[in-house]
């Protein structure tokens, strides 16, 4: 889910792969992450201590949020959830954001801090998702208004600010670093997704070169951005923007790869799946 993990379940992330030929060289070393007993594991965020958060599905196909610290797995389910919960991001203080499905069938964002859950999302929204949190406690996400339009938002701890890319019919704020730079995915009139950096006043386009569609996922304090993207042949791949260069990557040739989270220690996390999309495993990659 663009974020909630539920990213994979969104139709827009149906397929991906790619041409490494146009990419500069960078070595990525992958390790599979799987929650014991789960048939699906997705890693959405990682902090500088290496603590990971994400989503797993049990045998009943319900999804649960989780935190993985070393070998210890902690399930994180919002008590207001009717069923599905997913964790999307974690900061260096251990505060976690995510999304749950309420009893009315609407998605709600949450903040989990000091063993306490609180709802996140503009009070005028019909539904909302909390996607990322920085060390200053600022949270970004998306919400749906009463007319069904989707907007990004920034919560600064006191008030909400709507974030809409210029001319966009859909905007989703998916990442924020400590400098306040925000990553936004957006759509105009065509169904093709694009990505931009937003500094509070202007947007800078950062689409992956030669991509049919681009989905940025997270930004670290170095300014590195991790992506998932769709090729023009409808293959699927991850990508990293670092030092002004794009590096494309995949766990292997035979799987879809989604880049979902990044920290300041050259670690990327995400999801890979077989091409039928009927299973999924998390990964941790160093670069």
Steps between C-alpha positions, in 0.01 A plus 500: 500500500656806390527494853296318688647176396226457369721660237537169325124452511437826315432452134758757407777273619394205292822442309869601455878399369772668322785590295807515710688596187429870539599506868839585648660219699435457871505177698190401697519211748161349589376306802150350511276604792210273593281517809467148649165342415410766242440422134556864406754745644561857384764731652400867463737695722836484677672740738870562561509237774388240246154456655254409225123536475246372254209266441448126510202283414399200708328185381164675523631762255454776758791743501689613808756768562835393640827631639813288456794587727782250463323166521208629707166545323232716659151499347347847486125503444302817565229416757246691288564279198215283380757279329801622299787704643828594328807691620655734244783691666718530812726783616822479701309553824288192436176680413303302242231605254260286303145439391209284612157409366217612727160340553348727237737374233710817495878526530631701794854614569659445839803594707639240741732654759585396856251210474217740419293525180357826369314566176670704228315673217327833436175522698312585180623187319285201414799265519874542551834320496812593701807419291817637661631682807828689550700548820320830568168316511369644175276253317398479136226299336192527286130556556175480306263796513119496493504520121722196464816693402830384649753748641830478679538647847764615748434487875745720694373399843249782520326537165452335160616641168359367173759411234388490137742477209421770238215389275478160669173313542662268759788578738661277764776618737705187567827606664660780704852552632628711789562794268130504416537385139191303404458237229167514315345263247235652277277459195363763264238413239669183372523188717881520511666560836790742547719594795630834627695652786318778685689751714197682630474741210595328175491155342794335323422203271705186574354233272723198440647532147315299231227401747140463390394586856701598808412448868746656745473351849740664745782752542789498747693789654766478228231568241508146361160387370380142450239409237288235340439556130323350201690451176344554159495121461308477828789343682568596859800625688638707781717807461720725712572867437831587667740781422292603201523155338238227466590139579254227402489176697315171543528211743524273192387489138205278579315713757331835533695733728359799690722758673308627805725638775849641559720622787821703527719188534477389134215257572192454280199286590208381295310211350554242230245264353463238231335616180157365592498733804362222720773522761748753625817524707674794654863583442779706647766623257825686556657720233 
